[in-house]
Amino acid sequence: MSTRSSSPACLVQGLTFWDALSLVVGSMIGTGVFLKSAAMAQGVGSGGVVLLAWVAAGLLSLSGAFTYAEMGSRYPKAGGEYVYLREAYGDLPAFLYGWTRFWIAAPGSVAAYGVGAATFLHAAVPLDGYGGRTTIALLFIVVYTVANGFAVSIGGKLQTIMTAVKAFLILGLAAGILLSVPSGNSHLVPLSFTSTGGVSAFGSAMLAALWAYDGWNNLPMAAGEVKNSSRNVPLALAIGTFVVLALYGLLNVAYFYALPFAEVVSSSSSAFPQAAPVATKAAMTFLGPAAVGAISIAFVISALGAMNGSILTGARVPYAMALDGNFFKLFAHVSPKSHVPTYSVAAQGVWACCLALSGTFDQLTDAVVFSSWIFYGLVTFAVFRLRKRSDVPPATFKAWGFPFVPAIFLAATVFLLANTIVTMPKETGLGLALIGLGVPAFYFFKRKKR
């Protein structure tokens, strides 16, 4: 085990079960469920297949959450996957995860949520006179980064409030559509389940949906700050992921109930950047144009809630790496007043701003999902390794359906990664290259530690 450096202050357990549950649900519900159905429909050419992709991605995320719940009950410490990979495989794989998380996954998520929030706000208030959408996205990132420099309990309470708003938003939107649109006008009846792009297109649609589900893995990163973490972390993971799966399924049924397939296809996406989001179009079917502004503001709140959760949890990974001596020592510093790793939070915010300036929403989210799922697969396989060892802490929560459900998760992960490499070779090549750069960086920090 690595020798950890000392710190003048330490993290405190300031997050309750409800804060933890809100981190799971709130980190998952961001912008994807309001946007991604359009890009998915463009790829598969069928509303029914889009719904199947949402269900498949949700079940895959749920099975992954069960696996992480077991790992979280064994190692309820700050750092999440970094700790799991270190205990299962050693320092190098753990470092590559943390390296990727620091450069792509965490700040990429924050940047994507900032861009998404600005996109929704633009629908309500034209932002051209305020510096444009990019400027507003940067402002969101800075404000929430600063807010997370205070006590973790403040970030947790903020997350609980914003998550409750988001859940009621989705339920109200889905109920409004399903109850207000006459059944005779439903577009669900002629829904097709034939994909025009085959298995490859279905895999790409799942990748898009997985962005909307992404975030179920965030809570373990802050496990060291959760009260009674060996119980509350796995419980919040399992319940929270199931709740999001149900909410997403309900809302997407509402989309295809209210809108013709052509309207979904032509909604806001890389192909139609100036179009209204699919969620806004669906809301207009029963609220009319006057409600677009209010709905857009609600979507902004949803995106910002997810960004808050990503900022809070993501900064704990470089903190854990620095404690092991495997990253810049400054990131191990914890503020004696706020008990927050402030330098880690600040560095994440700065890099997120850089990423927000560099790519579109879809490019950012695809990069985040691809890099993240490499390590999701490794963590899942770690469960098989650790169950065979006698020198590991006992698990208070066991992954459901072991070994079949984790095995299916691994198989689906391999398919998704291979399909993404084939369909997006440039993007995935850059992502793999960045992960590869972590190898010499690991030996640099290792030599420095000696």
C-alpha positions in Angstrom: 0.0 0.0 0.0 1.2 3.5 -0.9 2.4 5.8 1.8 0.2 8.8 1.9 1.3 12.3 2.6 0.0 14.2 5.5 -2.5 17.1 5.2 -3.2 19.9 7.6 -6.9 19.2 7.5 -9.1 16.3 6.4 -12.4 15.6 4.8 -15.5 15.4 7.1 -18.6 13.3 6.8 -21.1 16.0 6.1 -23.4 14.2 3.6 -26.5 12.5 4.8 -28.3 9.6 3.0 -30.6 12.1 1.3 -27.7 14.1 0.2 -26.1 10.9 -1.2 -29.3 9.9 -3.0 -29.6 13.4 -4.5 -26.0 13.2 -5.7 -26.8 10.0 -7.6 -30.1 11.2 -9.1 -29.0 14.8 -9.5 -25.7 13.9 -11.2 -27.5 11.6 -13.7 -30.4 14.0 -14.6 -28.7 16.8 -16.4 -29.1 17.7 -20.0 -29.1 14.4 -21.9 -32.7 13.3 -21.4 -33.9 16.7 -22.8 -31.6 16.6 -25.8 -30.2 13.2 -26.8 -33.3 11.6 -28.3 -32.9 13.8 -31.4 -29.4 12.5 -32.2 -30.5 9.0 -31.4 -33.4 9.2 -33.7 -31.2 10.5 -36.5 -29.0 7.5 -36.2 -31.5 4.6 -36.0 -34.4 6.1 -37.9 -37.0 4.6 -35.7 -38.8 5.9 -32.6 -39.3 2.4 -31.2 -35.6 1.6 -31.4 -34.8 4.9 -29.7 -37.0 3.8 -26.7 -35.3 0.4 -26.7 -31.9 2.1 -26.6 -33.0 4.2 -23.6 -34.2 1.0 -21.8 -31.1 -1.0 -22.7 -28.8 1.8 -21.5 -30.8 2.2 -18.3 -30.6 -1.5 -17.5 -26.9 -1.5 -18.3 -26.3 1.5 -16.0 -28.4 -0.2 -13.2 -26.3 -3.3 -13.4 -23.2 -1.2 -13.2 -24.6 0.6 -10.2 -25.2 -2.7 -8.4 -21.5 -3.6 -9.0 -20.3 -0.2 -7.7 -22.5 -0.6 -4.7 -20.6 -3.7 -3.7 -17.3 -2.0 -4.3 -18.5 1.0 -2.3 -19.4 -1.1 0.6 -15.9 -2.6 0.6 -14.0 0.6 0.2 -16.1 3.6 1.5 -13.3 6.1 0.9 -12.8 9.3 -1.1 -11.7 8.6 -4.7 -14.3 6.0 -5.8 -13.0 4.1 -8.8 -9.4 5.2 -8.2 -9.5 3.3 -4.9 -11.3 0.3 -6.4 -8.8 0.0 -9.2 -5.8 0.5 -6.9 -6.9 -2.3 -4.6 -7.7 -4.7 -7.5 -5.0 -4.1 -10.0 -2.3 -1.8 -8.4 -1.2 1.7 -8.8 -0.8 2.1 -12.6 -4.4 1.2 -13.7 -5.7 3.4 -10.8 -3.5 6.2 -11.9 -4.6 6.0 -15.6 -8.2 6.2 -14.4 -7.4 9.3 -12.3 -5.4 10.8 -15.1 -8.3 10.3 -17.5 -10.8 11.5 -15.0 -8.8 14.7 -14.4 -8.2 15.5 -18.1 -11.4 14.3 -19.8 -14.3 12.8 -17.7 -14.8 15.1 -14.8 -14.1 18.5 -16.4 -15.7 17.2 -19.7 -18.9 16.5 -17.8 -18.8 19.9 -16.1 -18.1 21.7 -19.4 -20.9 19.8 -21.2 -23.4 20.7 -18.5 -22.3 24.3 -18.7 -22.8 24.3 -22.5 -26.1 22.6 -22.1 -27.4 25.0 -19.5 -26.4 28.0 -21.7 -28.2 26.3 -24.7 -31.4 26.1 -22.7 -31.1 29.6 -21.3 -30.6 30.9 -24.9 -34.1 29.6 -25.8 -35.6 31.8 -23.1 -33.3 34.8 -23.2 -31.2 35.5 -26.3 -27.6 35.6 -25.1 -26.0 37.3 -28.0 -26.1 40.6 -26.1 -24.4 38.9 -23.0 -21.4 37.5 -24.7 -23.1 34.5 -26.3 -23.7 31.0 -25.0 -20.1 30.1 -24.5 -19.5 33.1 -22.2 -22.6 32.2 -20.1 -21.4 28.6 -19.9 -18.1 29.7 -18.5 -19.8 31.9 -16.0 -21.9 29.0 -14.8 -18.8 26.8 -14.4 -16.9 29.5 -12.4 -19.9 30.3 -10.1 -20.5 26.6 -9.2 -16.8 25.9 -8.8 -16.5 28.7 -6.3 -19.7 27.5 -4.4 -18.1 24.1 -4.0 -15.1 25.6 -2.4 -17.2 26.0 0.8 -18.2 23.2 3.1 -19.3 19.9 1.5 -22.5 20.0 3.4 -23.5 23.2 1.5 -22.9 21.5 -1.8 -24.9 18.5 -0.6 -27.9 20.6 0.5 -27.8 22.5 -2.8 -27.8 19.2 -4.6 -30.8 17.9 -2.7 -32.9 21.0 -3.5 -32.0 21.1 -7.2 -32.6 17.3 -7.5 -36.1 17.6 -6.0 -36.8 20.4 -8.5 -35.6 18.2 -11.4 -37.6 15.2 -10.4 -40.8 17.2 -10.2 -39.9 18.9 -13.5 -39.7 15.5 -15.3 -42.8 14.1 -13.7 -44.8 17.3 -14.4 -43.6 17.5 -18.0 -44.4 13.8 -18.7 -47.8 14.0 -17.0 -48.7 17.2 -18.8 -48.0 15.7 -22.2 -49.7 12.4 -21.5 -52.8 13.9 -20.0 -53.2 16.9 -22.2 -52.5 15.5 -25.7 -55.7 13.8 -27.0 -55.2 10.0 -27.3 -56.4 10.2 -30.9 -53.4 12.4 -31.7 -50.9 10.0 -30.2 -47.9 9.1 -32.3 -47.0 6.0 -30.4 -49.3 3.6 -32.3 -47.4 3.7 -35.6 -44.0 3.5 -33.8 -41.5 1.5 -35.8 -39.0 -0.9 -34.2 -36.8 -1.3 -37.3 -33.4 0.3 -37.2 -32.2 1.8 -40.5 -28.6 1.7 -39.3 -28.4 -1.9 -37.9 -26.6 -3.0 -34.8 -23.9 -0.3 -35.1 -26.4 2.5 -35.1 -28.1 1.0 -32.1 -24.8 0.9 -30.3 -24.3 4.6 -31.1 -27.8 5.4 -29.8 -27.0 3.5 -26.6 -23.8 5.5 -26.2 -25.8 8.7 -26.5 -28.3 7.5 -23.9 -25.5 6.5 -21.6 -24.4 10.1 -21.4 -27.8 10.9 -20.0 -27.4 8.1 -17.5 -23.8 8.9 -16.7 -23.2 10.0 -13.2 -24.3 6.9 -11.3 -20.6 6.3 -10.6 -20.1 9.8 -9.0 -21.2 9.2 -5.5 -18.4 6.7 -4.6 -15.8 9.4 -5.3 -17.2 11.4 -2.3 -17.8 8.2 -0.2 -15.4 9.4 2.5 -17.7 12.4 3.2 -20.9 10.3 3.5 -22.2 9.4 6.9 -22.5 5.7 7.5 -21.0 5.3 4.0 -20.8 1.5 4.0 -24.6 1.4 4.1 -25.7 4.7 2.6 -23.4 4.7 -0.5 -24.6 1.3 -1.9 -28.3 2.0 -1.0 -28.2 5.4 -2.6 -26.6 4.0 -5.7 -29.2 1.2 -6.2 -32.3 3.3 -5.4 -31.1 6.4 -7.3 -30.2 4.6 -10.5 -33.6 2.8 -10.6 -35.5 6.1 -10.0 -33.7 7.7 -13.0 -34.3 4.8 -15.2 -38.1 5.1 -14.5 -38.1 8.9 -15.0 -36.3 8.7 -18.3 -38.5 5.9 -19.7 -41.6 7.9 -18.8 -40.4 11.1 -20.4 -39.3 9.5 -23.6 -42.6 7.7 -24.0 -44.2 11.2 -23.6 -41.9 12.6 -26.4 -43.0 10.0 -28.9 -46.6 10.3 -27.7 -46.8 14.0 -28.4 -44.5 14.5 -31.4 -44.3 13.0 -34.9 -41.0 11.2 -35.5 -39.8 13.9 -38.0 -40.2 16.5 -35.3 -38.0 14.5 -32.9 -35.3 14.0 -35.6 -35.2 17.7 -36.4 -34.8 18.8 -32.8 -31.7 20.5 -31.3 -28.5 18.5 -32.1 -25.2 18.8 -34.0 -27.3 18.3 -37.2 -29.8 21.0 -36.2 -28.0 23.4 -33.9 -30.5 26.2 -34.1 -33.6 24.0 -33.5 -35.5 23.8 -30.3 -34.7 20.9 -27.9 -37.0 17.9 -28.2 -38.2 18.5 -24.6 -39.2 22.1 -25.5 -41.1 20.9 -28.6 -43.0 18.3 -26.5 -43.8 20.9 -23.8 -45.2 23.3 -26.4 -47.8 20.7 -27.4 -49.8 21.4 -24.2 -48.3 24.7 -22.9 -48.0 26.7 -26.1 -45.2 29.1 -27.1 -45.6 31.3 -24.1 -44.3 28.5 -21.9 -41.1 28.0 -23.7 -39.2 30.5 -21.6 -40.3 28.9 -18.3 -39.6 25.4 -19.5 -36.1 26.5 -20.7 -35.3 28.0 -17.2 -36.4 24.7 -15.6 -34.0 22.8 -17.9 -31.2 25.2 -16.9 -31.8 24.3 -13.3 -31.6 20.6 -14.2 -28.3 21.1 -16.0 -26.8 23.2 -13.3 -27.8 20.6 -10.6 -25.9 17.9 -12.5 -22.9 20.2 -12.9 -22.9 20.8 -9.2 -22.8 17.1 -8.5 -20.0 16.6 -11.0 -17.9 19.4 -9.5 -18.4 18.1 -5.9 -17.5 14.5 -6.7 -15.0 14.8 -9.5 -12.5 16.9 -7.5 -12.1 14.1 -4.9 -10.2 11.9 -7.4 -7.1 14.0 -7.9 -7.3 14.6 -4.1 -7.1 10.8 -3.5 -4.3 10.5 -6.1 -2.3 13.2 -4.4 -2.7 11.6 -1.0 -1.0 8.5 -2.5 1.8 10.7 -3.9 0.7 9.9 -7.4 -0.2 13.4 -8.4 0.6 17.0 -7.7 1.0 17.4 -3.9 -1.0 20.6 -3.9 -4.2 18.7 -4.7 -4.0 16.8 -1.4 -4.4 20.1 0.5 -7.7 20.4 2.4 -8.8 23.8 3.6 -8.8 23.9 7.4 -12.0 26.1 7.3 -14.2 24.4 4.7 -12.6 20.9 4.8 -12.7 20.8 1.0 -9.8 20.0 -1.4 -9.9 23.6 -2.7 -7.0 23.4 -5.1 -8.4 20.2 -6.7 -11.8 21.9 -7.1 -10.2 25.0 -8.6 -8.0 23.1 -11.1 -11.0 21.1 -12.3 -13.0 24.3 -12.9 -10.2 25.9 -14.9 -9.8 22.9 -17.2 -13.6 22.6 -17.6 -13.6 26.2 -18.9 -11.0 25.3 -21.4 -13.0 22.3 -22.6 -16.1 24.4 -22.9 -14.3 26.6 -25.3 -13.1 23.7 -27.4 -16.0 21.5 -28.5 -19.7 21.1 -29.1 -22.1 19.4 -26.6 -22.2 16.1 -28.5 -18.4 16.0 -29.0 -17.8 16.6 -25.3 -20.3 14.0 -24.1 -19.1 11.3 -26.5 -15.5 11.8 -25.3 -16.6 11.6 -21.6 -18.7 8.4 -22.2 -16.1 6.5 -24.2 -13.2 7.2 -21.7 -15.5 6.5 -18.7 -16.7 3.1 -19.9 -13.2 1.7 -20.3 -12.8 2.0 -16.5 -16.4 1.0 -15.7 -15.6 -2.3 -17.3 -12.3 -2.6 -15.3 -14.1 -1.9 -12.0 -16.8 -4.5 -12.8 -14.2 -7.1 -13.6 -12.5 -6.2 -10.3 -15.5 -7.6 -8.4 -14.6 -11.1 -9.8 -11.0 -10.6 -8.8 -11.7 -9.4 -5.3 -14.3 -12.1 -4.4 -11.5 -14.6 -4.9 -9.2 -12.9 -2.4 -9.2 -13.3 1.3 -7.3 -10.1 2.2 -10.1 -7.7 1.2 -12.7 -6.0 3.5 -16.1 -7.7 3.6 -18.9 -6.4 1.5 -22.1 -5.2 3.3 -23.8 -5.1 -0.1 -23.5 -7.8 -2.8 -23.9 -7.1 -6.5 -27.3 -8.4 -7.6 -27.3 -11.4 -10.0 -23.6 -12.2 -9.6 -21.9 -13.5 -11.7 -24.4 -13.3 -14.6 -25.4 -9.6 -14.4 -21.8 -8.3 -14.1 -20.8 -10.6 -16.9 -23.5 -9.2 -19.2 -22.4 -5.7 -18.2 -18.8 -6.6 -19.2 -20.0 -8.0 -22.6 -22.1 -4.9 -23.3 -19.2 -2.7 -22.4 -16.8 -4.4 -24.8 -19.4 -4.1 -27.6 -20.0 -0.4 -26.9 -16.3 0.4 -26.8 -15.5 -1.6 -30.0 -18.5 -0.1 -31.8 -17.4 3.4 -30.8 -13.9 2.8 -32.0 -15.3 1.7 -35.4 -17.8 4.5 -35.8 -15.8 7.4 -34.3 -12.1 6.5 -34.9 -10.8 10.0 -34.7 -12.4 10.9 -31.4 -11.7 7.6 -29.7 -8.1 7.6 -31.1 -7.5 11.0 -29.4 -9.1 9.7 -26.2 -6.9 6.5 -26.1 -3.8 8.6 -26.9 -4.6 10.8 -23.8 -5.0 7.8 -21.7 -1.6 6.5 -23.0 0.1 9.7 -22.0 -0.7 8.8 -18.5 1.9 6.0 -18.5 5.0 8.2 -18.6 3.2 10.6 -16.3 2.7 7.7 -13.8 6.4 6.9 -13.8 7.3 10.6 -13.5 5.2 10.9 -10.3 6.5 7.5 -9.1 10.1 8.6 -9.4 9.3 11.9 -7.8 7.7 10.1 -4.8 10.8 8.0 -4.3 
